[in-house]
Amino acid sequence: MTVQQRKTIFGLSKGLNMNTEELHLLVNGLTGKESLTELSDSQTETVIRELRSRTYYNGKRSDRKEKPRLQSVPGMMTAEQQSLAWRLMYRLQELDEKPKMHEDGTSVTVGERMAGAIEKVLGITAIAGKDIFKWVSFEDGSKLIEYLKRYVRSAEKRAAKK
């Protein structure tokens, strides 16, 4: 990798508001490599092409004032999977007979419930927040969704009985 290629990668990732961890996840998803220094010339070009494609939004160069929505990291849970998982979790909350509560009397948020489901189903410790699915792979995302569907079906059956 040349110095110019390295500058290009970091410049494009900065323009996309990616931190170094997100950049490394992208590189790993595209190439299977853990570090930029391990990339071959063709892998380096693949990463640069992907970053450039993300810099363009709706066919034109993105405006730095308006951040383009980042696409899913290859190999990780897709945006569609994340959306479905959230819809299922909100449906589950609707169906709850009595809301889940913390010991101090405050109600458990949907994000906390999602983090609990990720930990229970996948064994991955997740923290409720913006990047809750950061470490969930595509396959694990499919597994999580299937479990959430089962939970919703069970809750719907309980609600129908009452």
C-alpha positions in Angstrom: 0.0 0.0 0.0 1.4 3.3 -1.0 1.3 6.4 1.2 -1.2 8.0 -1.2 -3.5 5.0 -1.0 -3.3 5.1 2.8 -4.1 8.8 2.8 -7.0 8.2 0.4 -8.5 5.5 2.7 -8.3 7.6 5.8 -9.5 10.7 4.0 -12.6 8.9 2.6 -13.4 7.3 5.9 -13.1 10.6 7.7 -15.5 12.2 5.1 -18.0 9.4 5.9 -17.6 10.1 9.7 -16.2 6.6 10.3 -14.0 6.0 13.3 -11.0 3.7 13.0 -13.0 0.8 14.5 -15.7 1.1 11.9 -13.0 1.4 9.2 -11.3 -1.8 10.4 -14.7 -3.6 10.5 -15.3 -2.5 6.9 -11.8 -3.7 5.9 -12.3 -7.0 7.6 -15.7 -7.5 6.0 -14.4 -6.8 2.6 -11.1 -8.6 2.7 -10.9 -10.7 5.8 -7.8 -8.9 6.9 -7.5 -7.4 10.4 -5.3 -4.5 9.5 -4.7 -2.1 6.6 -1.0 -3.1 6.6 -2.0 -6.7 5.6 -3.8 -5.6 2.4 -2.6 -6.6 -1.0 -2.7 -4.1 -3.8 -6.0 -5.4 -5.2 -7.5 -5.5 -1.7 -6.5 -1.9 -1.1 -8.2 -0.9 -4.3 -11.3 -2.8 -3.3 -11.4 -0.9 0.0 -10.9 2.5 -1.8 -13.7 1.6 -4.3 -16.1 0.7 -1.5 -15.3 3.9 0.4 -15.8 6.0 -2.7 -19.1 4.3 -3.5 -20.3 5.2 0.0 -19.2 8.8 -0.6 -21.8 9.1 -3.4 -25.4 9.4 -2.3 -28.3 9.3 -4.7 -25.9 9.5 -7.7 -24.1 12.7 -6.7 -21.3 13.5 -4.3 -22.5 13.9 -0.8 -22.6 17.3 0.8 -20.4 17.3 3.9 -23.2 19.2 5.8 -25.6 16.3 5.2 -24.1 13.0 6.2 -24.9 10.1 3.9 -26.4 7.1 5.6 -23.8 4.5 5.8 -24.5 1.2 4.2 -24.2 -2.1 6.2 -20.8 -3.5 6.7 -20.3 -6.6 4.5 -20.8 -9.8 6.5 -22.5 -8.0 9.4 -26.2 -7.6 10.2 -27.9 -5.6 7.3 -30.0 -2.5 7.8 -33.0 -4.5 6.7 -32.4 -7.1 9.4 -31.9 -4.4 12.0 -35.1 -2.7 11.0 -37.0 -6.0 11.2 -35.5 -6.9 14.6 -36.6 -3.5 16.0 -40.1 -3.9 14.6 -40.4 -7.3 16.3 -39.1 -5.9 19.6 -41.6 -3.0 19.5 -44.4 -5.5 18.7 -43.3 -7.6 21.6 -43.4 -4.6 23.9 -47.0 -3.8 22.7 -48.1 -7.3 23.5 -46.7 -7.4 27.1 -49.4 -7.7 29.6 -47.4 -5.8 32.2 -44.4 -3.7 31.3 -40.9 -5.0 32.3 -39.5 -2.9 35.2 -36.1 -2.4 36.8 -35.7 -2.9 40.5 -35.8 0.8 41.1 -39.2 1.0 39.5 -38.3 2.5 36.1 -39.4 0.7 33.0 -37.0 -1.3 30.8 -36.4 0.4 27.5 -36.8 -1.4 24.2 -33.1 -1.0 23.6 -32.3 -2.7 26.9 -34.6 -5.5 25.9 -32.9 -5.8 22.5 -29.5 -6.0 24.3 -30.8 -8.7 26.6 -32.2 -10.7 23.6 -28.8 -10.4 21.8 -27.0 -11.6 24.9 -29.5 -14.4 25.6 -29.8 -15.7 22.0 -26.3 -15.0 20.6 -24.1 -14.8 23.7 -22.9 -11.4 22.6 -22.8 -8.7 25.2 -24.5 -5.6 23.7 -25.0 -2.2 25.1 -28.3 -0.5 24.4 -27.6 2.5 22.1 -26.8 3.5 18.6 -24.4 0.7 17.7 -26.3 -2.2 19.4 -25.8 -4.5 16.4 -22.2 -3.6 15.8 -20.8 -7.1 16.5 -23.8 -9.1 15.1 -23.0 -11.0 11.9 -25.4 -11.6 9.1 -26.0 -15.2 10.2 -26.4 -14.2 13.9 -28.8 -11.5 12.8 -31.0 -14.1 11.1 -30.9 -16.3 14.2 -31.9 -13.3 16.4 -34.8 -12.5 14.1 -36.1 -16.1 14.2 -36.0 -16.1 18.0 -37.8 -12.7 18.1 -40.5 -14.0 15.8 -41.0 -16.9 18.2 -41.3 -14.6 21.1 -43.8 -12.5 19.3 -45.9 -15.5 18.3 -46.0 -16.7 21.9 -47.0 -13.3 23.1 -49.7 -13.1 20.5 -51.1 -16.5 21.5 -51.1 -15.4 25.2 -52.9 -12.2 24.2 -55.5 -14.1 22.2 -56.3 -16.4 25.1 -57.2 -13.4 27.3 
